[in-house]
């Protein structure tokens, strides 16, 4: 099965276009020209019928359960493309032509993929739309109506191939409708809409302050550095790695020590790591960074004890054997240097982040104590920090769009909180007009202050119940069906490769 590239496509497509355009200033004109040729070719491709001509451009963008998903004029893919292109025509201009074309083709492909999947699943379930049902639906099509009745004259104006194609399209449409009817018929228990609506209550409004973990002060970083000074010693080493055998590694080390070969030449000729081309030079490293090269504490300490120009013994690594040369003796860090303190902060952020969070939690507790002594707003004023407000909203885990969502309030510090159970528990268990306990959320520690709790009321319930029953449930079901098929193991998505092969000229 081909890997699915949709998330990558959405994030990198514009960069891909820009890269190709910068490499070739004529790409834009060339792309338009090729698109015109391809569209012209589509007009000449015969309709999808058993006797269609062969050897046309193969615009197969993938397959579902080994059934190809191919663009052919007149088929479901083509009709979907026409519909999407018509809907988006006002969004296309010369500045976004290529990207818009990509989006239109991608949307049409996904529609065709889901359609193919549904038909295949219905086929495997043993369902085929009865011929008399298909005949009745064909007879009701607007193009065959005259004075409100079916006209055999209008119908017979179509050639036999066109009638067969149309008949099969109607048959497929009935199968698709039957699939959705079956799925939707399993939904909507009578009490469900009422239950869902009542989840819109109670609602709370909040004030909030935040303490950034990255505000961890230099004084704290410096104190940590003094306590763990050995981690931030600097050393300049060179390295040779031999993956074949200990014996060969020892022979190479001996040849360097007896002067028959230089370290640099031996590294370039024999070393099997990323430093070989530099003659083995690893550059200046902090002591803690050596863990990336040497796992054992004892071995690292031996390296740090080397004098300038001295060689280490052979050290066993996962990848083989290595030995080192000290280009300089180890140096103690200067914690008066701001660049060194920044390196210490980076180390704490990566390996001791709990210290930074503990500091921010301490700041939050100091604020809570001040708010208890005065009030929330006075504590905000005295600390000189920003207060943010959001709400009202109910408990809405996952940002379900039936209700007010956290993201609708555009509070950056709440990013990701919608799927954090601890956030919702804290937000709705803290008494109104009381600061919450400190709450770690990503790079911040929050203090929530519920200002009001209200009931949505009958009108709020009725509105959600109506939306849920008339639209939302069906829409979400369709989206889940779509996601299910597009991410199925039966789905083979080759859209990206096909699109770029035929629609994007390759620059040299």
N, C-alpha and C positions, 0 to 999 in steps of 0.2 A: 504494500500500500504506500502511495506517495505521501510524504509528510505535508501537513497542512501549513500553509504559509500566510494565511490571512492576517494574523496579528503583525507579522513582520512587514507584509505588504503595506498595511495602513500606516505604519510608522516610518517606513523608509522610502516609499515610492517617490515622493517629491524630491528627495535627495538624489535618487537614481536618475530622475529626469534632469535635474540641474547638472549632475556630473556629466551626463551624456551631451547636454547642450553646450556646456563650457568646452568640452573636447571637440565639438564640431558645430560652428555657428550656423551651419546650414541644415541642422537636424530638424528644426521647426518646419521649414519649407518642405523638406523631404518627407517628414511624417505626414503632413497634410496631403502631399501628392500620393503617398502609398495608401492612405486611408481612402482617398477618392478612387484609386484603382481597385482596392478591395471591395468597396461598396458597389462599384460598377460591376465587378465580377459576381457579386451576390445577385444582382438583377438578372444575370444570365443563367444562374444555376436553376435547374428545373425543380419543380415542386417535389416534395417527398412522396414518392410513389414507388411501387416495386420496380418499375422499369427506368428509374432515373439514371441519367448518364453518369458514367464513372469518371475517375481521374480529376475530380474537382479539388480545389484547395480543401484540405482536411482541417476544419476548424473544430476539432474535438478538444474540449477543455477539461475533460475528466470523465469519470464513470461512476455509476452507483450499482453495486452488485454485478459488476462487469458489463452493465448496459451503458453504452457511450452517451455522453452528454455533448451533443454536436449542434453547432449553428448551421442550419440549412434554411434558406428563405421559405417562409410559410409555416415552419414548425413552431412548437411552443416556445423554444428559445428565441427564435426570430420575433415572434409576436410580443414576447416579454421585452425584448430589446426595444422594439418600436414604442411600446407603451412607456417604458422608463425614459427613453430619449425625449419623447413628447412632453412628459412631466417635468423634465429638467432643462428644457431648451432655454428658458429664461435665465438659467444659472451659468450658461456657458459663454465665455468670451475669449479673445485671443490669448489672454494671460494664463488661463487655466485649461486650455483646450485639451491637452494631453491627459491631465489628471482627471478632468471631467469625463473624458472618453473612457478612461480606465474604470471609474466608478460606475458608469452606466453599464459597461460590459460585465463588471463584477456582479452588480445587482441582478442583471438579467440571467447571468449564469447561476446564481444561487436560487433564483426562482425556478429555473429549469431543472436544477439538481433536485430540489424538493419535490417538484412535479414528477420527475422520473422515479424518485424513491417511493412516492406514494403509489404510483401505478405498479411498480414492481412488487411492493408489499401486498397490494390488492390482488395481483396476479397469483402470488404465492399462496394467498389465503383461499384461492379458488373462485374469486368473484370476477365475473364478466358482465358488463351491462347488457341486458337482454336486447335482442335485435329490434323487437317491436317498440321498446322504450326509446331506443336511439332513433328509430324512424319518426316517432311522434315528436321528439325534441327537434329533429332536423326540420320537420314540417312547420314548426313554430318559429323558426328563425326569421327575423325581419326581412331579409333579402328575398324571401320566397312568399311574402304576403302581398296580396292585391285585394283591395276593398275589404281588408280584415280577414281574408281567407287564404289558405294555401293555394299557390298557383303552380300547377305542374309545368306550365309554359316557362315560367321563370326558372324553375328547378332544372328543366331539361336544357336550358341554355348553357349550363355547365357541361364541360366534357366529362367523360366517365372517370378519368383520373382525378380531376378536381372534386367530383362528387364523392369518390372513394376517400380522398384525403379528408374532406369535410366530415364525412360520416365517422371516420376513425377519431377525428378531433373531438367530436361530440361524444363519442363512446368513452374516450379518456376523461372528458370533463365530467361525465356522469359518475365514473368510477371515483374521481377525486372528490366530488361532492358527497358521494356515499361514505367515503373514508371520514371526512370531517363531520358528517352527520352522526356517524357511529361514535366518534370520539366525543363530540359535544353532548351527545345523548347520555353519556355516562356522568356528566357533570351537573352542577347546580342543584344540590340537595336543598329542600325548601327552607331549612333553617340556616343554611350557610351564609347567605347574604346578610342576614340580621346579625349573625355572630361576627362576621368580618367588620360590619359597620360599627359595632360596639367597641371594637379595638381602637377606634379613634378617640377614646376617652379613658382616663382623664388626660388633659393636656396641661403641660407646664411651660412657663416662660422662665428664662434664666439670665442673670448677670454672670460674668465669668472673668477671672484674671488668669494669666498664664506666666510661667517661669521657664524660660528656655534652658534646656540642659547645656546648650553650647555657650551659655553665659558663664560657665565655670571659670572663676577668676584665675589670672596668672599667679596670684599668691598661693592658691591651692595647688596649682600645677608645680610651682617651684618647691613647695613643701614636700610634695610627692617625690619630686626629682631628688631632693636632698636625702630622702629616706631610702630611695632605691637607685642611688648614684651609679652602681655597677651596670645597670641596664643601659645607661646612656654614654658609657665609654665609647670612644671611636677607635677604629683600627683599619689599617689599609693592608689588604691581603691580595695575593694572587693564588690561583687554584688550577690544578690539572686533574681531570677526571678520566679514569680508565675503566671502561665497562667490561672488558674482555676477561681479565683474570688478575688476581693479586700478584702473581709472578711477573706479569708484564709491567704492572704499575711499579713494582719494586725495582725492576731493571731500569725503567725510565728515571725514577728518582735517583738511583745510583749513578746513572750517566750524567745527571745534572750536578750531583755532589762532587763527582771526580773531575768535572770540568770538560768532559768530552762533548757536552751539549749544553746550550744555554736554556734557562727556564722558558724564555719567550719562544724560542724555536721549537722546543719540545711541546709546548702548549699548542702551537699552531699545527704541528705535524701529527700529534697523537691525542690531544685532549678531546673529550666528547661531551662538551657542555657549551653553554652560550658565551663563555668567556674566551674560547679558543682563539677567535680572530683577533682579540685584543692582547694576545700573548699571555692569557690567563688572568689579566688584571680585573679584579672585582670592584675596584673603586673603594672609597671610604665608606665604611659601614658602622652603624651603631651596634653595640654588643648584642642587644636583643634581636637584631635582624639576622644574626648568624644562625638562629634556629631554623631559618628557611634552608640553610645549607647543611647544617650538622645537627642531628637530633639530640645526641647525648650531651648532658651538661658537662660531664668530665672532659669530653673531647673539645668542647667549645672553650673551656677554661684553659686547656693546654694551648690552644691557638692564641688566646688573649695574653698568654705569658711569654710568647715568642719575642725575642729581640729583633731589631731591624736586620734584615738579610737572612734570618734563620729559617730553616725548613721544619715543617711538622713531620711526625711519623705518618705512615699510611693510616687512613681513617676509613672504616667500612661504612658505606652508604647504601641506601636502597638500590641505587642505580649502578653500584660497582665499588670502586676504590678511588680515593682522592688524597692528594697531599697539597700543602699550602706553603707559601713563602710570605713572610711578613715584610712588607715594603716600608713600614714604620712601626715603632713600638706603640703599644696602646696608649691613648691619651684620655685623661679625665675631661668630662664635659664642663664647659663654662656656663653655669646657670644664670650668669648675668647677661648672657647673650639672648636677645628676644627670639632669634631664629631657633635656638636650642630649646627654649621653653615651648615654642610652637610644636616642635617635634615631640616633646614630652606630652603636650595636650593631645596630639594625634595618637600617641601610644595609649594614653588613658582612654580616649574615645573608642579605640578598637578593642582593647583588652581589659580595661577596668571601668567600663561605662557605668557600672553600678555606683562608683564614687561620684560621678557627675550627677547622676540621678538623685543620690542621697543628698548632695549639696542643694539641688533644686527643691527637693522635698523639704529640707530644712528652711529654705526661704519661704516656701508655701506655708509651713507651720507657723513661722514668725508672723506672716500676714494674717493667718487665721486667729492667732492670739491677739493681734492688734485689733482685728474686727470684733472680737469678743469684748475687748476693753471699751471700744467706741462703737462703731457700726461699720458695715461693709464699705459704704461710700467714703467714709472718713479714712478708713484704712487705705483705700485706693489713693486718696489725696495725699496722705502722709508718706506713702511709699513712692509716690510719683510714678505710678504705673498706669497702663491703659486698661480700662474696663470695656468688655464687649458684651453685647446682649443678643440673645436669639430666642426663638419661640414665638407663639405657642406651638407645641407639637406633642403628639403622644409617643409612647414607646414604639419606635419604628425601626426595628432591627432590619438592616439590609436596604434602607431607603426605598421601601415600597411606595410607588408613586400614587397610590390611592390616598395617602395621607401626606401631611406636611413632612418634608424630609430635612435632615441636617444639612445636606448640601445646598438646599435652597437658601440658606442664610449666609452663605459665602464667608464662613469663619475658617480661616486657613488652619488654625490650631485644632480644629475638629476633624480634619481629614483622616479617614480611616476609622473614626469613632463609631460610625453607624453599624459596624460589624463587631464591636467590642462589647461583650456581655457585661463586663465590669463597669463600663461607662453608663450603660442604661440602668444597671442596678443602683449605682451611686446616684445618678440623676433623679431617680424616682423614689429612692428610699430616704434621701436627706430631707429633713423637715423644711417646710417653706420658711423663708427669711432666716436661714441658718447656713453658714458656709459648710461645704462638704469637706470630707477628708481629702488630702492631696491625691490626685489621680494622674498617674503617668500615662501619657498618650503620645507615642512617637517621640519627637524631640522636645516635648514640653511636659511640664507638670501643671495640671489645671486645678483650680479651685472653683467649683460651681456654687452658685447662690440662687436657689429657686426663689423667684419673686412672686409667683402666682400659680395656682392650680385651678383649672376650670373644667366644667363638663361640656362636651361638644353639643349636647342638647338634641332634641328630636329632629330638628331641621338638619343638623350635621349628620345624624345617622341616616336619615332618609336620602340625603344627597349621595352618600357613599354607597348605600344599598342600591340605589338606582344605577350609578356608574358601574358598580361591580356586576350587576345582573345584565345590563344592556350592552356593555362594551368591554370592560376590563378583563373579565374572565375569558372571553372568547379570544381577545387579543393576546393575552399571556399564553393561552393554550397554543395558539398558532406559533408564537415565538418559541415555545418549548419544543413543538414538533419540528420547526425549522432547525433549531439547534441540535436536536436529536439526530436528524438525518445528516446535517452538514458535518457533524462530528462523529458519525458512525464509522465503525471499522470497515463497513462496506463501501464507504465513500472514498473515491480516488480523485483528489483535487490537483489538477495540472494546469489550473487557470493561469498562474503567473508565467509559467514557461511558454504557454501557447500565446498569451497576449503579447509578450515581448518578442517572440519569434516573428509574428506577423504584423505587429503594429508599431514596433519601435525599431528604427534602423540602427544597426550596430556601427558605432564609431571606431575608427582604427586608433 
